[in-house]
Amino acid sequence: MDIPEVRRIIRADLRAGHFPADNPYISVLEDVEHRAEHAQVWVAEAAGTVVAALMLTLRARLGILGRADGTNVDRVHSP
């Protein structure tokens, strides 16, 4: 897993305004290393570049999908 690339995608989502700038959860989202200790991290690549990242937490069964262009954040739920 490429931590810097996952962090780049998360920051693109944050810059896109999906969370208020003063939201305290932003620091949690940016701590990719810690989150990776507690979640499965999946990345999607196109032409050798990471273009999306997904963190699946097994306990909550909720993942946040971030796109590298920051245009959308989708919530992905498993049954």
LUMLUM-503864 format. One line per field, with one value per atom (N, C-alpha, C, O, CB): x, y, z; atom name. Coordinates in Angstrom, 2 decimals, decimal comma. Atoms other than C-alpha are relative to their C-alpha. Glycine has a CB too. Layout:
BEGIN
px <- X_...
py <- Y_...
pz <- Z_...
atome <- CA_...
//
This chain:
BEGIN
px <- 0,85_0,00_0,88_1,92_-0,96_-0,76_1,24_-0,65_-1,54_0,07_0,58_0,48_-0,02_-1,05_0,81_0,05_1,51_-1,08_-1,69_1,35_1,04_-0,83_-1,40_-2,27_0,13_1,30_-3,74_-0,24_-1,33_-0,08_0,12_-3,07_-0,30_-1,09_1,28_0,24_-2,97_-1,47_-2,07_0,89_1,40_-6,42_-0,91_-1,87_-0,36_0,81_-7,86_0,06_-0,96_0,49_-0,13_-6,49_-0,72_-1,25_1,47_0,76_-8,00_-1,48_-2,15_0,22_1,40_-11,39_-0,24_-1,25_-0,39_0,16_-10,88_0,03_-0,76_1,10_-0,06_-9,88_-1,25_-1,61_1,22_1,21_-13,02_-1,19_-2,27_-0,34_1,04_-15,07_-1,02_-2,13_-0,70_0,94_-16,70_-0,18_-1,14_0,44_0,08_-16,03_0,30_1,13_0,99_-0,36_-16,01_1,46_1,95_-0,93_-1,43_-12,42_0,30_1,39_0,51_-0,24_-12,83_-0,50_-0,53_-0,66_0,48_-14,21_1,15_2,16_-0,64_-1,10_-12,08_0,30_1,37_-0,33_-0,22_-12,48_1,04_1,56_-1,31_-0,98_-10,15_1,35_2,00_0,16_-1,30_-7,08_-0,02_1,00_0,36_0,12_-8,38_0,12_0,82_-1,34_-0,04_-8,91_1,41_1,81_-0,93_-1,34_-5,40_1,03_2,13_0,44_-0,93_-3,78_-0,12_-0,64_-0,27_0,15_-3,58_0,68_0,14_0,57_-0,72_-1,01_-0,83_-0,95_1,34_0,80_-3,20_-1,25_-1,61_-0,38_1,22_-6,33_0,30_-0,51_-0,65_-0,37_-4,51_0,25_0,14_1,24_-0,18_-3,74_-1,34_-1,36_0,67_1,31_-7,49_-1,00_-2,19_-0,56_0,90_-8,92_0,73_1,96_-0,54_-0,55_-8,42_0,07_-0,89_-0,85_-0,16_-7,07_0,12_1,00_1,26_-0,01_-7,84_0,29_-0,13_-1,35_-0,22_-6,60_-0,37_-0,29_1,48_0,26_-7,63_1,06_1,38_-1,46_-1,03_-5,02_-0,48_-1,24_1,32_0,21_-5,25_1,32_1,88_-1,17_-1,28_-2,16_1,12_1,98_-0,14_-1,07_0,01_-0,10_0,82_1,28_0,19_-1,38_-1,18_-2,22_-0,24_1,11_-3,51_-1,02_-0,71_0,50_1,05_-6,81_-1,15_-2,00_-0,54_1,05_-9,04_0,50_1,34_-1,33_-0,36_-8,71_-1,26_-2,19_1,04_1,13_-11,12_0,53_1,40_-0,91_-0,36_-10,74_-1,22_-2,24_0,56_1,11_-12,97_0,29_1,25_-0,23_-0,15_-13,35_-0,89_-2,09_-0,36_0,75_-14,41_-1,01_-2,09_0,94_0,92_-16,02_-1,25_-2,37_0,71_1,14_-18,22_-0,59_-1,74_0,41_0,42_-18,46_-0,38_-1,35_-1,16_0,24_-18,34_1,32_2,34_-0,61_-1,21_-15,84_-0,25_-1,39_0,45_0,09_-15,14_0,82_2,01_0,51_-0,66_-14,29_0,39_-0,46_-0,89_-0,47_-12,17_0,57_1,25_1,03_-0,55_-11,31_1,12_1,08_-1,09_-1,17_-8,04_-0,34_0,35_1,01_0,35_-9,78_-0,84_-1,17_-0,73_0,74_-11,71_-1,43_-2,06_0,69_1,34_-15,02_-1,12_-2,26_-0,17_1,09_-16,95_0,51_1,63_-0,73_-0,26_-16,97_-1,28_-2,34_0,41_1,14_-19,28_0,15_1,26_-0,12_-0,03_-20,17_-0,41_-1,42_-0,92_0,24_-20,03_-0,31_0,51_1,23_0,42_-21,92_-0,04_-0,45_-1,38_0,19_-21,74_-1,14_-1,36_1,32_1,16_-24,75_0,41_-0,45_-0,80
py <- -1,18_0,00_1,23_1,27_0,00_-1,23_3,44_1,09_1,81_0,44_-0,95_5,58_1,44_2,10_-0,04_-1,38_8,91_0,21_1,28_0,38_-0,14_8,27_-0,02_0,74_-1,12_0,02_7,38_1,34_1,89_-1,18_-1,29_10,53_1,11_2,01_0,32_-1,01_12,60_0,00_1,06_-0,28_0,09_11,34_0,51_1,24_-1,44_-0,49_11,98_1,52_2,17_-0,61_-1,47_15,52_0,67_1,77_0,39_-0,56_16,12_0,06_1,04_-0,84_-0,01_15,15_1,11_1,82_-1,35_-1,03_17,45_1,40_2,26_-0,13_-1,31_20,37_0,28_1,44_0,06_-0,16_19,76_0,44_0,71_-1,30_-0,53_20,82_-1,01_-0,62_1,07_0,99_17,53_0,02_-0,53_-1,38_-0,18_18,38_1,46_2,06_-0,96_-1,35_21,78_0,05_-0,91_0,50_-0,12_23,02_-0,18_-0,63_1,35_0,09_23,08_-1,32_-1,46_1,16_1,28_19,53_-0,76_-1,01_-0,83_0,69_17,69_-1,38_-1,93_-0,15_1,32_14,43_0,03_-1,01_-0,56_-0,13_15,77_-0,57_-1,25_1,47_0,53_14,93_-1,52_-2,16_0,57_1,45_11,36_-0,52_-1,50_-0,45_0,43_11,06_0,07_-0,80_0,85_-0,18_12,33_-0,95_-1,09_1,42_0,93_9,80_-1,37_-2,32_-0,10_1,19_7,15_-1,21_-2,32_0,24_1,12_5,02_-0,64_-1,86_0,48_0,53_4,66_-0,68_-1,77_1,12_0,59_4,03_-1,32_-2,25_0,97_1,23_1,38_-1,15_-2,32_0,23_1,04_-0,49_-0,64_-1,76_0,58_0,45_-0,87_-0,21_-0,42_0,99_0,12_-1,15_-0,67_-0,69_1,38_0,45_-2,79_1,22_1,99_-1,16_-1,14_-0,25_-0,55_-1,35_0,87_0,40_-0,76_1,25_2,35_-0,66_-1,10_1,40_-0,46_-1,65_0,49_0,26_1,63_0,76_1,91_0,43_-0,62_2,36_0,11_-0,73_-0,79_-0,18_3,68_0,47_1,47_1,03_-0,33_3,76_0,15_1,01_1,30_-0,01_3,05_1,07_1,23_0,13_-1,07_5,94_-0,35_-0,80_1,37_0,23_5,56_1,11_2,29_-0,01_-0,97_7,24_-0,02_0,87_-0,26_0,07_6,13_-0,85_-1,73_-0,58_0,77_4,77_-0,30_0,51_0,76_0,42_2,89_-0,63_-1,50_-0,99_0,60_2,09_-0,69_-0,05_1,06_0,78_-0,69_-0,35_-1,06_-1,29_0,36_-0,89_-1,20_-1,16_1,19_1,23_-4,37_0,14_-0,47_-1,14_-0,15_-3,30_0,79_0,35_0,72_-0,83_-0,55_-0,41_-0,07_1,46_0,42_-2,11_1,18_1,12_-0,97_-1,20_1,34_0,42_0,47_1,14_-0,47_2,53_1,37_1,71_-0,99_-1,30_5,96_-0,09_-0,40_1,16_0,04_6,11_1,40_2,29_-0,65_-1,31_9,03_-0,08_-1,05_0,55_-0,07_10,01_1,02_2,02_0,35_-0,86_11,63_1,42_2,36_-0,57_-1,35_14,60_0,74_1,91_-0,05_-0,66_15,32_0,34_1,08_1,23_-0,41_15,55_-0,69_-0,21_-0,25_0,73_13,02_-0,87_-1,38_-0,85_0,98_11,02_-0,81_-0,27_0,70_0,90_8,02_-0,83_-1,22_-0,91_0,88_6,04_-1,38_-1,55_0,52_1,36_2,32_-0,85_-0,95_-0,57_0,84_0,02_-1,45_-1,76_0,44_1,42_-3,73_-0,50_0,04_-0,82_0,48_-5,72_-0,65_-1,10_-0,98
pz <- 0,00_0,00_0,00_0,66_1,22_0,13_-0,86_0,86_0,41_-1,49_-0,97_2,21_-0,54_-0,44_1,32_0,50_0,59_-1,07_-1,12_-0,57_1,04_-2,36_0,61_0,18_-1,05_-0,68_-0,09_0,70_0,63_1,03_-0,67_1,94_-1,02_-0,74_0,79_1,05_-1,29_-0,41_-0,57_-1,25_0,40_-2,25_1,11_0,83_-0,35_-1,13_1,22_0,07_0,25_1,33_-0,05_1,19_-1,15_-0,99_-0,01_1,13_-2,26_0,35_0,03_-1,28_-0,43_-0,84_1,02_0,95_0,61_-1,02_2,13_-0,61_-0,24_1,06_0,68_-0,10_-0,81_-1,03_-0,92_0,79_-2,14_0,85_0,32_-0,72_-0,88_0,90_0,47_0,86_-0,70_-0,47_1,83_1,52_2,04_-0,44_-1,44_5,48_0,30_-0,38_0,76_-0,41_7,19_0,45_1,06_1,13_-0,31_7,67_1,49_1,84_-0,46_-1,44_11,46_0,60_1,83_0,70_-0,50_11,73_0,64_-0,02_-1,15_-0,68_14,33_-0,59_-0,35_1,46_0,59_12,38_-1,13_-1,53_-0,53_1,08_9,66_0,42_-0,37_-0,42_-0,45_11,75_0,05_-0,18_1,39_0,01_12,09_-1,42_-1,67_0,63_1,39_8,34_-0,58_-1,35_-0,83_0,54_7,60_0,62_0,09_0,20_-0,64_9,97_-0,66_-0,07_1,53_0,82_7,26_0,64_0,61_-1,40_-0,62_9,08_1,11_1,17_0,55_-1,10_12,16_-0,53_-0,08_0,99_0,56_10,13_-0,68_-0,61_-0,99_0,70_8,09_0,97_0,60_-0,86_-1,02_11,32_0,38_0,90_1,25_-0,45_11,90_-1,14_-0,89_0,97_1,15_8,39_-1,16_-1,22_-0,42_1,27_5,05_-0,90_-1,00_-0,64_0,90_2,58_-1,41_-1,71_0,38_1,40_-1,07_-0,83_-0,49_-0,43_0,93_-3,91_-1,40_-1,73_0,05_1,42_-7,55_-0,78_-0,47_-0,42_0,83_-10,17_-1,44_-1,92_0,07_1,44_-13,71_-0,58_-0,14_-0,31_0,65_-15,90_1,02_0,88_-0,82_-1,00_-12,85_1,06_1,86_-0,68_-0,98_-10,79_0,90_0,42_-0,70_-0,93_-7,66_-0,23_-0,11_1,50_0,31_-8,52_1,00_0,99_-1,37_-1,01_-5,64_1,16_0,98_-0,59_-1,19_-2,12_0,79_0,84_0,88_-0,80_0,09_1,27_1,22_-0,79_-1,28_3,78_0,55_0,82_1,00_-0,53_5,04_1,45_1,75_-0,84_-1,40_8,77_0,27_0,02_0,94_-0,21_9,75_1,12_1,07_0,30_-1,13_13,00_-0,41_-0,15_1,17_0,37_11,60_-1,34_-1,64_-0,06_1,32_8,13_-0,87_-1,63_0,10_0,79_6,60_-0,61_0,07_0,87_0,66_4,07_-0,60_-0,93_-1,08_0,65_2,68_-1,27_-1,24_0,94_1,29_-0,99_-0,39_-0,46_-1,07_0,43_-2,06_-1,39_-1,73_0,98_1,35_-5,59_-0,03_0,68_-1,03_0,05_-6,49_-0,41_0,00_-0,95_0,43_-8,11_1,02_0,83_-1,31_-1,07_-4,92_-0,32_0,42_0,40_0,41_-6,75_0,74_0,72_-1,43_-0,61_-4,73_1,13_1,07_-1,03_-1,05_-1,54_0,13_0,43_1,39_-0,10_-1,54_1,26_1,61_-1,24_-1,15_1,53_-0,48_-1,17_1,15_0,45_0,97_1,22_2,13_-0,78_-1,13_3,35_-0,43_-1,55_0,54_0,27_3,52_0,88_1,97_0,27_-0,78_4,72_1,31_2,07_-0,81
atome <- N_CA_C_O_CB_N_CA_C_O_CB_N_CA_C_O_CB_N_CA_C_O_CB_N_CA_C_O_CB_N_CA_C_O_CB_N_CA_C_O_CB_N_CA_C_O_CB_N_CA_C_O_CB_N_CA_C_O_CB_N_CA_C_O_CB_N_CA_C_O_CB_N_CA_C_O_CB_N_CA_C_O_CB_N_CA_C_O_CB_N_CA_C_O_CB_N_CA_C_O_CB_N_CA_C_O_CB_N_CA_C_O_CB_N_CA_C_O_CB_N_CA_C_O_CB_N_CA_C_O_CB_N_CA_C_O_CB_N_CA_C_O_CB_N_CA_C_O_CB_N_CA_C_O_CB_N_CA_C_O_CB_N_CA_C_O_CB_N_CA_C_O_CB_N_CA_C_O_CB_N_CA_C_O_CB_N_CA_C_O_CB_N_CA_C_O_CB_N_CA_C_O_CB_N_CA_C_O_CB_N_CA_C_O_CB_N_CA_C_O_CB_N_CA_C_O_CB_N_CA_C_O_CB_N_CA_C_O_CB_N_CA_C_O_CB_N_CA_C_O_CB_N_CA_C_O_CB_N_CA_C_O_CB_N_CA_C_O_CB_N_CA_C_O_CB_N_CA_C_O_CB_N_CA_C_O_CB_N_CA_C_O_CB_N_CA_C_O_CB_N_CA_C_O_CB_N_CA_C_O_CB_N_CA_C_O_CB_N_CA_C_O_CB_N_CA_C_O_CB_N_CA_C_O_CB_N_CA_C_O_CB_N_CA_C_O_CB_N_CA_C_O_CB_N_CA_C_O_CB_N_CA_C_O_CB_N_CA_C_O_CB_N_CA_C_O_CB_N_CA_C_O_CB_N_CA_C_O_CB_N_CA_C_O_CB_N_CA_C_O_CB_N_CA_C_O_CB_N_CA_C_O_CB_N_CA_C_O_CB_N_CA_C_O_CB_N_CA_C_O_CB_N_CA_C_O_CB_N_CA_C_O_CB_N_CA_C_O_CB_N_CA_C_O_CB_N_CA_C_O_CB_N_CA_C_O_CB_N_CA_C_O_CB
//
